[in-house]
Amino acid sequence: MTTSPMRDNLDLASSARELADNMPSGSLDHAAAASVAITCATTRTIPQARDVLQGLTPAPVRQAALDLFDRLSTQTR
C-alpha cells in the first residue's frame, strides 16, 4: 500500500488562493485564506510557513489561518 505524497508549499498556496477567491472580501475566512496563500507562496517549507503564520495578527486571523493551514497541509494530493 502506498500513500500519496504530502503537498508542498506551492500546492498549499494555490488551494488557499482558490478558497480566498471564493470568500467574501473583508471576512475572517478571506483574510485567513489570503494569509495562508501568501505565506505558502513565499516560504520554502511547511514548518517555515507554520512559523510565519504563528506571527500573524490579529489573533482571530492567526487562529483561522493556522486552522486552515493544518487542514490543507494534511490533505494528500
Secondary structure, DSSP 4 states (H G I P E B T S, - for coil): ---PPBP-HHHHHHHHHHHHHTSPTTSHHHHHHHHHHHHHHH-SSHHHHHHHHTT-SSHHHHHHHHHHHHHHHHSB-
